[in-house]
Amino acid sequence: MLIDIKSAIPDVVVDLKYATIDNFCKEVVYDFNICLSLEETAEQLVKVQEELKPMGLQIKIWDIYRPFDAQLKFWNIIQDPRYISDPRITGGRHTRGTSVDLTIIKDDGTELLMPSEFDEFTNRAHLDYTDGPKEALTNRQLLQDLMSKHGFVGLPTEWWHFDLKNWEEFPPLHINPSKATPP
C-alpha cells in the first residue's frame, strides 16, 4: 500500500522535482504534488531521519513513487540504463514505491554539498567518482552509509538513488497520485 511520506515523517522536506520545471526534462511531468511511498520504504526512511536529527540534519526527498507513464517518458528522453530503466522491460524501480531519490539538508534547509547536482547524468554522480571536493565526498558517504544501514542499496551511477533491499519482490504499481488523498 502506498502512503503519503508526510504521514510517516511529518517534518520531512519534500521537493517533488517532477511536479515542477526544475528537472532534467525542464517541464512538469507529474500532475500531482504528493510524495507516495510503500509503507516498508517509509518505515526505513523514518529511521534515517531519526538518526540525522541529532546531527542537525534531515532528509530532503525529490522522488519516490513514479507512475509508469512518467518512467516511460524519462526512458524515451534518456535511453541509458545506467540512469533510467526501461519500464517495459523491468517494470521500473520507482514504479514500485521502493526507490527513493534524496539528499541530506541542514535544519535551515541548506543542502549539503554533494559531488554533483540531482539528475546530473555524468561521472560526477557515480559512487566511484573521487575527484570532487572532500566535503562533497564525505557527505555522499554519510548518505550512503545511513541508507545502507537502514535497508537500502545505492545505485552505482546516482549518489541520490536508493532501492529498498529486495525491491524486485514488489510489483510495479499502477496508482494515479492525482486522485490519491493523504490519510
Backbone bond lengths (Angstrom), bond angles and torsions (degrees), N, CA, C in turn:
res aa  C-N    CA-C-N  psi(-1)  N-CA   C-N-CA  omega(-1)  CA-C   N-CA-C  phi
1 M - - - 1.452 - - 1.530 109.36 -
2 L 1.311 116.67 136.69 1.459 121.38 176.89 1.524 109.66 -89.58
3 I 1.332 114.08 140.97 1.466 120.52 176.75 1.524 108.66 -128.78
4 D 1.311 115.76 158.86 1.459 120.97 172.14 1.525 106.78 -70.40
5 I 1.326 118.35 124.58 1.467 121.65 -177.06 1.532 111.15 -57.16
6 K 1.324 117.28 -28.48 1.465 120.23 179.82 1.526 112.26 -69.95
7 S 1.324 118.26 -18.30 1.466 119.43 175.34 1.526 110.09 -74.35
8 A 1.325 117.74 -26.65 1.465 122.19 177.84 1.522 111.90 -90.12
9 I 1.338 116.06 -36.37 1.471 121.99 -178.51 1.532 107.15 -131.37
10 P 1.328 118.15 83.22 1.472 120.73 -173.54 1.531 114.82 -56.76
11 D 1.335 117.56 -30.12 1.462 119.67 -176.69 1.532 113.29 -97.23
12 V 1.334 117.72 8.59 1.458 119.73 -178.57 1.529 109.94 -66.76
13 V 1.321 115.42 144.21 1.454 121.03 175.75 1.526 107.42 -91.44
14 V 1.333 115.46 124.27 1.461 121.49 178.43 1.522 108.05 -118.28
15 D 1.313 115.74 127.42 1.459 122.97 175.16 1.528 105.56 -127.50
16 L 1.308 116.09 79.97 1.459 122.12 -174.34 1.528 109.02 -68.26
17 K 1.327 115.34 90.78 1.468 122.43 -171.34 1.522 114.25 -55.19
18 Y 1.328 117.16 -37.38 1.461 118.81 -174.57 1.529 112.75 -83.10
19 A 1.322 116.65 1.20 1.462 121.36 171.83 1.527 109.65 -94.93
20 T 1.332 116.02 4.69 1.465 122.89 -179.89 1.534 108.70 -130.52
21 I 1.310 116.76 -179.60 1.475 120.18 174.32 1.533 111.18 -91.11
22 D 1.328 117.16 -1.53 1.462 122.14 -179.54 1.532 109.47 -84.93
23 N 1.341 116.19 68.37 1.453 122.11 178.89 1.529 108.49 -155.32
24 F 1.315 116.50 173.97 1.462 119.39 -174.33 1.528 113.42 -66.03
25 C 1.324 117.99 -19.80 1.476 120.96 176.67 1.526 111.56 -80.57
26 K 1.333 116.42 -20.28 1.474 123.14 -177.04 1.533 111.58 61.28
27 E 1.338 116.07 28.90 1.459 121.10 176.42 1.525 109.07 -151.12
28 V 1.321 116.38 159.35 1.458 121.47 176.03 1.523 107.63 -71.35
29 V 1.326 116.33 124.21 1.457 122.02 -179.98 1.531 110.38 -104.13
30 Y 1.325 117.10 -38.48 1.459 121.61 -178.95 1.525 109.76 -94.18
31 D 1.322 116.68 137.89 1.459 120.49 174.32 1.530 109.93 -98.60
32 F 1.315 115.44 28.44 1.464 122.25 -179.99 1.520 108.64 -142.96
33 N 1.307 116.14 162.45 1.458 120.90 178.94 1.529 110.22 -135.70
34 I 1.321 115.32 40.52 1.459 121.75 177.09 1.525 107.24 -118.99
35 C 1.313 116.83 132.61 1.459 122.16 -177.21 1.528 108.44 -97.24
36 L 1.333 115.09 103.75 1.454 120.72 -177.13 1.523 110.79 -96.55
37 S 1.335 114.36 147.25 1.454 121.98 -177.23 1.514 109.28 -144.73
38 L 1.310 116.49 149.40 1.447 120.56 169.35 1.534 107.21 -64.96
39 E 1.310 117.68 145.09 1.466 120.50 -178.17 1.523 111.79 -56.02
40 E 1.334 117.19 -41.77 1.464 121.39 -179.40 1.533 111.14 -61.96
41 T 1.303 116.53 -37.68 1.462 121.06 177.98 1.518 109.91 -66.20
42 A 1.324 115.84 -46.36 1.467 120.99 -179.65 1.524 111.41 -60.27
43 E 1.328 117.25 -41.15 1.466 120.81 -179.74 1.523 111.29 -58.73
44 Q 1.318 117.26 -39.98 1.459 120.61 179.75 1.525 111.52 -74.00
45 L 1.330 117.22 -36.47 1.466 120.29 177.72 1.521 111.68 -65.74
46 V 1.322 117.19 -31.70 1.470 121.05 174.81 1.529 109.35 -58.55
47 K 1.318 116.53 -43.07 1.476 121.04 -178.95 1.531 111.10 -65.31
48 V 1.323 116.69 -39.38 1.467 120.23 177.84 1.530 109.40 -63.37
49 Q 1.329 116.15 -47.09 1.467 120.88 179.83 1.533 110.70 -59.24
50 E 1.324 116.55 -44.06 1.473 120.74 -179.35 1.522 111.66 -63.11
51 E 1.309 117.12 -35.34 1.460 120.24 -179.99 1.532 111.98 -73.59
52 L 1.323 117.04 -30.83 1.465 120.52 179.98 1.531 112.64 -77.55
53 K 1.309 117.26 -32.49 1.483 121.69 -173.78 1.526 113.86 -50.71
54 P 1.344 120.35 -48.68 1.469 119.68 -179.63 1.528 113.93 -62.34
55 M 1.338 116.69 -17.60 1.471 121.79 178.79 1.521 111.42 -89.24
56 G 1.354 117.18 0.49 1.459 120.43 -176.31 1.522 111.73 75.47
57 L 1.336 115.76 25.62 1.456 122.09 -176.81 1.525 109.90 -127.41
58 Q 1.314 115.91 166.91 1.457 121.71 175.12 1.522 109.31 -160.08
59 I 1.325 115.68 172.78 1.456 119.27 179.03 1.521 110.44 -91.15
60 K 1.323 113.99 152.52 1.458 122.78 172.73 1.522 105.60 -126.83
61 I 1.321 116.24 121.13 1.457 121.71 -174.56 1.522 110.54 -100.27
62 W 1.350 114.78 131.82 1.460 121.26 177.49 1.530 112.28 -101.44
63 D 1.321 117.28 -27.82 1.463 119.56 -177.69 1.521 109.70 -168.06
64 I 1.334 115.82 143.60 1.473 120.77 169.76 1.525 106.87 -132.46
65 Y 1.332 117.21 -91.57 1.468 119.03 -179.50 1.522 110.07 -73.22
66 R 1.323 114.28 134.39 1.467 121.13 -179.98 1.530 107.96 -130.17
67 P 1.318 117.88 124.74 1.463 119.76 177.43 1.538 111.73 -62.03
68 F 1.319 115.20 151.93 1.467 122.41 -179.34 1.524 111.41 -53.08
69 D 1.330 117.88 -45.20 1.468 121.00 -177.73 1.528 111.82 -60.16
70 A 1.332 116.99 -38.34 1.468 120.56 177.88 1.528 109.94 -67.70
71 Q 1.327 116.41 -42.73 1.471 120.02 178.71 1.525 110.62 -60.67
72 L 1.317 116.28 -41.45 1.467 120.50 178.97 1.529 110.86 -65.92
73 K 1.322 117.08 -39.05 1.470 121.19 177.48 1.538 109.85 -60.52
74 F 1.336 116.19 -45.28 1.466 119.90 179.54 1.527 110.54 -62.11
75 W 1.335 116.61 -42.75 1.463 120.41 179.46 1.518 110.59 -61.42
76 N 1.318 116.88 -40.68 1.464 120.19 -178.96 1.526 112.26 -67.53
77 I 1.335 117.55 -24.18 1.465 121.75 177.26 1.527 111.22 -83.40
78 I 1.332 116.29 -46.63 1.468 121.63 -177.03 1.523 108.02 -125.36
79 Q 1.291 116.75 92.05 1.459 120.44 -178.52 1.525 109.85 -87.14
80 D 1.318 114.20 65.77 1.452 122.13 179.97 1.532 107.12 -132.59
81 P 1.327 118.18 105.84 1.462 120.87 -175.11 1.527 114.71 -64.25
82 R 1.323 117.68 -9.21 1.470 118.83 173.59 1.525 110.60 -68.36
83 Y 1.340 116.62 -26.06 1.456 120.86 -174.37 1.530 114.12 -119.68
84 I 1.317 117.21 -31.74 1.459 121.36 -176.95 1.526 107.75 -133.05
85 S 1.335 116.57 133.24 1.463 118.56 176.75 1.528 109.80 -94.20
86 D 1.316 114.81 144.22 1.459 120.91 177.27 1.528 107.30 -79.23
87 P 1.324 118.49 110.73 1.458 119.75 -175.13 1.524 113.75 -68.02
88 R 1.321 116.66 -18.23 1.466 119.10 177.53 1.524 111.20 -70.85
89 I 1.330 116.69 -21.34 1.462 121.70 179.81 1.523 111.12 -100.46
90 T 1.335 115.88 -50.22 1.469 120.66 -174.03 1.519 113.95 -98.23
91 G 1.319 117.23 -13.94 1.459 119.91 -172.01 1.519 110.63 85.35
92 G 1.335 116.55 -17.06 1.461 121.48 -178.59 1.515 111.59 89.74
93 R 1.298 116.44 151.66 1.465 121.51 177.92 1.528 110.39 -85.11
94 H 1.317 115.74 -52.31 1.471 119.89 -177.53 1.526 112.75 -67.09
95 T 1.316 118.46 -20.05 1.467 121.24 -178.12 1.523 112.55 -69.70
96 R 1.312 117.48 -3.92 1.465 122.25 -178.44 1.533 112.54 -102.06
97 G 1.333 116.23 -11.80 1.469 119.13 -176.04 1.514 113.17 77.15
98 T 1.343 116.29 13.98 1.466 121.36 -177.79 1.519 113.22 -108.45
99 S 1.322 116.69 -6.74 1.466 120.93 -179.50 1.515 109.09 -108.43
100 V 1.312 114.99 146.76 1.460 119.47 -178.76 1.522 109.62 -139.03
101 D 1.327 115.43 139.49 1.466 122.80 172.03 1.518 105.85 -109.25
102 L 1.333 116.57 123.33 1.455 119.33 -175.78 1.516 111.85 -157.25
103 T 1.321 114.17 171.24 1.456 122.14 174.91 1.517 108.07 -141.83
104 I 1.319 115.40 -176.86 1.466 121.69 176.15 1.516 108.11 -111.61
105 I 1.333 115.21 138.37 1.459 120.81 176.39 1.521 110.03 -126.65
106 K 1.325 114.97 158.95 1.457 120.87 171.86 1.517 107.85 -77.45
107 D 1.317 116.59 163.97 1.463 120.36 -179.66 1.527 112.81 -58.87
108 D 1.342 117.10 -23.54 1.475 119.79 178.61 1.530 112.13 -83.43
109 G 1.344 116.82 1.63 1.457 121.02 177.66 1.516 114.77 95.39
110 T 1.318 118.19 -6.29 1.458 122.17 179.85 1.524 110.43 -72.11
111 E 1.316 116.98 126.56 1.460 120.80 177.93 1.527 109.85 -70.94
112 L 1.330 116.15 140.06 1.452 120.16 172.68 1.534 108.29 -68.74
113 L 1.310 115.60 146.71 1.463 121.29 178.57 1.523 109.31 -64.40
114 M 1.317 115.88 130.67 1.461 122.30 177.14 1.534 107.83 -124.68
115 P 1.341 117.79 166.07 1.470 119.90 -175.68 1.528 115.16 -65.04
116 S 1.326 117.40 -20.60 1.457 120.38 178.82 1.522 108.40 -150.09
117 E 1.317 114.18 173.03 1.456 120.23 172.55 1.531 108.86 -77.24
118 F 1.320 116.60 163.30 1.456 122.10 173.02 1.526 109.56 -63.46
119 D 1.310 115.97 140.92 1.464 123.28 -179.76 1.529 113.12 56.76
120 E 1.319 115.83 32.97 1.463 120.93 171.53 1.523 106.20 -93.31
121 F 1.309 116.44 108.41 1.452 121.22 -173.99 1.526 110.74 -89.72
122 T 1.340 114.55 67.97 1.461 122.18 178.89 1.530 108.41 -136.59
123 N 1.320 115.76 174.82 1.464 120.24 178.02 1.526 112.67 -60.83
124 R 1.328 117.47 -25.69 1.471 120.20 179.78 1.531 111.73 -62.05
125 A 1.319 117.52 -23.55 1.468 121.66 179.27 1.525 112.28 -82.86
126 H 1.316 117.34 -14.12 1.468 121.42 -175.79 1.525 111.23 -73.13
127 L 1.319 115.64 148.53 1.463 120.66 -179.57 1.517 113.05 -68.39
128 D 1.328 117.73 -22.20 1.465 119.66 179.32 1.533 112.91 -92.34
129 Y 1.331 116.87 6.36 1.465 120.63 177.66 1.528 108.83 -73.28
130 T 1.333 117.24 126.34 1.463 120.73 -175.10 1.525 113.88 -124.40
131 D 1.337 117.93 5.09 1.460 120.23 -175.71 1.522 113.91 -89.28
132 G 1.312 118.61 -0.07 1.460 121.18 -177.59 1.513 112.42 -79.65
133 P 1.340 116.24 175.79 1.457 120.55 176.02 1.532 111.20 -59.05
134 K 1.299 116.16 143.18 1.470 121.03 -178.39 1.531 110.70 -55.14
135 E 1.314 117.32 -41.11 1.462 121.07 179.64 1.533 110.91 -58.77
136 A 1.321 117.04 -43.22 1.469 121.35 179.84 1.522 110.88 -64.85
137 L 1.309 117.31 -42.42 1.463 121.23 -179.78 1.521 111.03 -67.16
138 T 1.326 116.78 -37.18 1.466 121.29 176.75 1.529 110.76 -66.31
139 N 1.322 116.82 -42.52 1.469 120.75 178.79 1.532 110.81 -64.88
140 R 1.316 116.36 -42.07 1.467 120.32 177.80 1.521 109.82 -60.39
141 Q 1.327 116.95 -41.41 1.464 120.39 -178.90 1.526 111.26 -66.95
142 L 1.326 116.88 -38.13 1.469 120.33 176.57 1.525 110.02 -59.39
143 L 1.324 116.66 -46.42 1.461 120.91 179.10 1.530 110.44 -62.01
144 Q 1.328 117.17 -46.70 1.464 121.00 -179.73 1.526 111.24 -60.61
145 D 1.327 117.14 -44.42 1.459 121.40 -178.26 1.526 111.87 -64.12
146 L 1.330 116.37 -45.85 1.467 119.55 -178.83 1.523 112.10 -65.85
147 M 1.319 116.12 -43.05 1.461 118.96 -179.50 1.529 110.55 -66.08
148 S 1.313 117.65 -40.86 1.465 121.50 177.96 1.530 110.49 -63.11
149 K 1.307 116.26 -43.39 1.472 121.72 179.81 1.520 111.27 -58.59
150 H 1.324 116.14 -31.08 1.461 120.17 -174.82 1.534 113.32 -108.80
151 G 1.320 115.70 31.73 1.447 119.90 166.99 1.506 118.16 92.05
152 F 1.327 117.70 17.87 1.460 120.79 179.85 1.526 111.06 -115.74
153 V 1.320 115.12 155.07 1.453 122.35 176.12 1.525 107.31 -119.37
154 G 1.321 116.30 130.00 1.461 120.92 179.52 1.516 111.93 -77.48
155 L 1.306 114.72 159.07 1.462 122.24 175.92 1.534 106.86 -97.08
156 P 1.321 119.74 126.80 1.470 121.46 -174.74 1.529 115.11 -57.63
157 T 1.327 117.81 -23.55 1.461 120.52 -174.54 1.523 114.08 -103.16
158 E 1.338 117.69 -2.58 1.471 120.60 -179.25 1.528 109.25 -141.68
159 W 1.323 117.81 108.13 1.458 120.71 -178.20 1.532 112.36 -61.12
160 W 1.314 119.39 -23.19 1.464 124.36 -175.25 1.529 113.90 -89.94
161 H 1.327 118.34 -11.62 1.468 121.94 -173.09 1.523 111.33 -99.62
162 F 1.350 114.67 132.75 1.459 121.17 178.49 1.521 109.64 -137.96
163 D 1.329 114.67 141.25 1.456 121.80 175.89 1.518 108.67 -113.07
164 L 1.315 115.72 136.54 1.456 120.26 171.82 1.525 107.38 -59.58
165 K 1.337 117.22 137.08 1.462 119.49 177.90 1.522 108.61 -53.76
166 N 1.319 115.95 141.62 1.469 122.98 -179.01 1.525 112.46 65.29
167 W 1.321 117.46 28.72 1.462 121.46 -179.61 1.521 112.30 -57.11
168 E 1.331 116.47 -29.49 1.467 120.42 -177.54 1.525 112.23 -65.29
169 E 1.336 116.79 -20.87 1.459 120.97 -178.83 1.535 112.25 -76.66
170 F 1.309 116.80 -12.67 1.458 120.83 179.66 1.528 108.62 -96.28
171 P 1.316 117.97 135.19 1.466 119.60 -177.64 1.528 112.08 -76.71
172 P 1.327 116.60 152.52 1.467 119.12 171.04 1.526 108.49 -60.14
173 L 1.322 115.67 142.65 1.465 121.15 -178.41 1.518 109.74 -107.70
174 H 1.284 115.31 153.10 1.463 120.99 178.94 1.528 107.36 -124.20
175 I 1.318 114.32 79.66 1.456 122.81 -177.64 1.524 108.13 -114.28
176 N 1.307 116.70 141.11 1.446 121.20 173.85 1.540 107.20 -101.11
177 P 1.334 117.79 97.66 1.465 120.72 -176.59 1.527 114.00 -60.00
178 S 1.322 118.40 -24.58 1.458 118.81 -179.85 1.530 111.34 -68.20
179 K 1.333 116.54 -16.13 1.461 120.86 177.15 1.521 111.88 -102.20
180 A 1.330 116.76 -5.89 1.470 121.17 -179.64 1.515 109.64 -77.36
181 T 1.284 115.10 147.05 1.471 120.58 176.30 1.507 108.05 -122.22
182 P 1.323 117.44 137.39 1.458 119.83 179.31 1.526 110.36 -62.00
183 P 1.344 117.68 147.26 1.467 121.13 179.24 1.514 111.52 -64.17
